[in-house]
Amino acid sequence: MSQVPRHKVFISYHHEDQPYKDWFVQEMGDDIVDESVEDGDIDYDDLATETIRQYIRDGFIRDATVTVVLIGPCTWQRKHVDWEIGSSLRKTKKKSRCGMLGIILPNHADYGKSKFGLHRVPPRLADNVSEDDSYALVYDWPRNVQLSNVRGWIHRAFLRRDGTPPNNGRKQFRRNRSGDCSRGWQG
């Protein structure tokens, strides 16, 4: 098998899933360049919403070529995840569009099932997953540290980014959604 190139990856996730994000970055090591927001990078209390969005878009996502969305039970509710997915799908003069993939975490209700409920993944990601020609693909968290599979997933997402146009027409979240995480979003 030929060597898969190293990609600049932005990881979008819910803060409650931080241990999975940390493990992912550590285990992927030299296989990716981590372009993600780290704890303490942004003072969310002192910045306006639009300033935070712009800072994430221009300071982190701008250089990424692939966005990996770690999907835990409540990820679909998070406004920052929605904004990060939206910014990743947007192609501008300053940045190209990111390839997109989702990884269902072991703490998610659909982990290990043959099908997952689109209503339990972030809505903007769900808008880009179809059975035919998806912009984004969704996988289960790798078992037994199958990192060669993950490298392949990232590379396939990179190659798909200029193929099927993404659906980014959904209105951005203004605030986090509430409700039972396991039930998911409704329409």
GIPEZI-V382121 format. One record per residue. N is the residue number from 0. RES is the residue in one small letter. PSI is psi in whole degrees, -180 to 180 (NA if undefined). BURIAL is # if it has 24 or more other C-alpha atoms within 12 Angstrom, else .. Layout:
n->N res->RES psi->PSI burial->BURIAL
n->N res->RES psi->PSI burial->BURIAL
This chain:
n->0 res->m psi->138 burial->.
n->1 res->s psi->158 burial->.
n->2 res->q psi->127 burial->.
n->3 res->v psi->131 burial->.
n->4 res->p psi->157 burial->.
n->5 res->r psi->131 burial->.
n->6 res->h psi->152 burial->#
n->7 res->k psi->116 burial->#
n->8 res->v psi->129 burial->#
n->9 res->f psi->129 burial->#
n->10 res->i psi->120 burial->#
n->11 res->s psi->131 burial->#
n->12 res->y psi->163 burial->#
n->13 res->h psi->138 burial->#
n->14 res->h psi->-33 burial->#
n->15 res->e psi->-18 burial->.
n->16 res->d psi->20 burial->#
n->17 res->q psi->-42 burial->.
n->18 res->p psi->-35 burial->.
n->19 res->y psi->-41 burial->#
n->20 res->k psi->-46 burial->#
n->21 res->d psi->-44 burial->.
n->22 res->w psi->-45 burial->.
n->23 res->f psi->-50 burial->#
n->24 res->v psi->-44 burial->#
n->25 res->q psi->-47 burial->.
n->26 res->e psi->-33 burial->.
n->27 res->m psi->-24 burial->#
n->28 res->g psi->-115 burial->.
n->29 res->d psi->0 burial->.
n->30 res->d psi->-19 burial->#
n->31 res->i psi->161 burial->#
n->32 res->v psi->115 burial->#
n->33 res->d psi->117 burial->#
n->34 res->e psi->16 burial->#
n->35 res->s psi->160 burial->#
n->36 res->v psi->133 burial->#
n->37 res->e psi->158 burial->.
n->38 res->d psi->132 burial->.
n->39 res->g psi->-9 burial->.
n->40 res->d psi->-31 burial->.
n->41 res->i psi->132 burial->.
n->42 res->d psi->91 burial->.
n->43 res->y psi->-25 burial->.
n->44 res->d psi->-29 burial->.
n->45 res->d psi->1 burial->.
n->46 res->l psi->146 burial->.
n->47 res->a psi->154 burial->.
n->48 res->t psi->-50 burial->.
n->49 res->e psi->-33 burial->.
n->50 res->t psi->-42 burial->.
n->51 res->i psi->-47 burial->#
n->52 res->r psi->-47 burial->#
n->53 res->q psi->-41 burial->.
n->54 res->y psi->-44 burial->#
n->55 res->i psi->-46 burial->#
n->56 res->r psi->-51 burial->#
n->57 res->d psi->-25 burial->#
n->58 res->g psi->-20 burial->#
n->59 res->f psi->-54 burial->#
n->60 res->i psi->-28 burial->#
n->61 res->r psi->-41 burial->#
n->62 res->d psi->-9 burial->#
n->63 res->a psi->151 burial->#
n->64 res->t psi->-19 burial->#
n->65 res->v psi->139 burial->#
n->66 res->t psi->127 burial->#
n->67 res->v psi->123 burial->#
n->68 res->v psi->115 burial->#
n->69 res->l psi->120 burial->#
n->70 res->i psi->100 burial->#
n->71 res->g psi->-175 burial->#
n->72 res->p psi->-31 burial->#
n->73 res->c psi->7 burial->#
n->74 res->t psi->-36 burial->#
n->75 res->w psi->-20 burial->#
n->76 res->q psi->-13 burial->#
n->77 res->r psi->125 burial->#
n->78 res->k psi->-38 burial->#
n->79 res->h psi->-37 burial->#
n->80 res->v psi->-44 burial->#
n->81 res->d psi->-46 burial->#
n->82 res->w psi->-42 burial->#
n->83 res->e psi->-41 burial->#
n->84 res->i psi->-46 burial->#
n->85 res->g psi->-45 burial->#
n->86 res->s psi->-35 burial->#
n->87 res->s psi->-32 burial->#
n->88 res->l psi->-16 burial->#
n->89 res->r psi->129 burial->#
n->90 res->k psi->126 burial->.
n->91 res->t psi->179 burial->.
n->92 res->k psi->-29 burial->.
n->93 res->k psi->-20 burial->.
n->94 res->k psi->150 burial->.
n->95 res->s psi->168 burial->.
n->96 res->r psi->147 burial->#
n->97 res->c psi->146 burial->#
n->98 res->g psi->159 burial->#
n->99 res->m psi->134 burial->#
n->100 res->l psi->150 burial->#
n->101 res->g psi->147 burial->#
n->102 res->i psi->117 burial->#
n->103 res->i psi->124 burial->#
n->104 res->l psi->157 burial->#
n->105 res->p psi->-21 burial->.
n->106 res->n psi->2 burial->.
n->107 res->h psi->143 burial->#
n->108 res->a psi->-27 burial->#
n->109 res->d psi->5 burial->#
n->110 res->y psi->130 burial->#
n->111 res->g psi->-2 burial->.
n->112 res->k psi->156 burial->.
n->113 res->s psi->-26 burial->.
n->114 res->k psi->150 burial->.
n->115 res->f psi->154 burial->#
n->116 res->g psi->118 burial->#
n->117 res->l psi->-27 burial->#
n->118 res->h psi->-5 burial->#
n->119 res->r psi->14 burial->#
n->120 res->v psi->162 burial->#
n->121 res->p psi->132 burial->#
n->122 res->p psi->-42 burial->#
n->123 res->r psi->-33 burial->#
n->124 res->l psi->-45 burial->#
n->125 res->a psi->-36 burial->#
n->126 res->d psi->-18 burial->#
n->127 res->n psi->13 burial->#
n->128 res->v psi->124 burial->#
n->129 res->s psi->171 burial->.
n->130 res->e psi->-17 burial->.
n->131 res->d psi->-90 burial->.
n->132 res->d psi->76 burial->.
n->133 res->s psi->145 burial->#
n->134 res->y psi->-42 burial->#
n->135 res->a psi->150 burial->#
n->136 res->l psi->152 burial->#
n->137 res->v psi->135 burial->#
n->138 res->y psi->165 burial->#
n->139 res->d psi->149 burial->#
n->140 res->w psi->134 burial->#
n->141 res->p psi->131 burial->#
n->142 res->r psi->151 burial->.
n->143 res->n psi->34 burial->.
n->144 res->v psi->58 burial->.
n->145 res->q psi->65 burial->.
n->146 res->l psi->-28 burial->#
n->147 res->s psi->-34 burial->.
n->148 res->n psi->-44 burial->.
n->149 res->v psi->-42 burial->#
n->150 res->r psi->-43 burial->#
n->151 res->g psi->-42 burial->#
n->152 res->w psi->-46 burial->#
n->153 res->i psi->-44 burial->#
n->154 res->h psi->-41 burial->#
n->155 res->r psi->-40 burial->#
n->156 res->a psi->-41 burial->#
n->157 res->f psi->-46 burial->#
n->158 res->l psi->-28 burial->#
n->159 res->r psi->-14 burial->#
n->160 res->r psi->-23 burial->#
n->161 res->d psi->13 burial->.
n->162 res->g psi->-113 burial->.
n->163 res->t psi->125 burial->.
n->164 res->p psi->139 burial->.
n->165 res->p psi->160 burial->#
n->166 res->n psi->110 burial->#
n->167 res->n psi->29 burial->#
n->168 res->g psi->-10 burial->.
n->169 res->r psi->141 burial->.
n->170 res->k psi->135 burial->.
n->171 res->q psi->146 burial->#
n->172 res->f psi->136 burial->#
n->173 res->r psi->-30 burial->.
n->174 res->r psi->169 burial->.
n->175 res->n psi->147 burial->.
n->176 res->r psi->155 burial->.
n->177 res->s psi->175 burial->.
n->178 res->g psi->179 burial->.
n->179 res->d psi->118 burial->.
n->180 res->c psi->-39 burial->#
n->181 res->s psi->-21 burial->#
n->182 res->r psi->-28 burial->.
n->183 res->g psi->-176 burial->#
n->184 res->w psi->159 burial->#
n->185 res->q psi->115 burial->.
n->186 res->g psi->NA burial->.
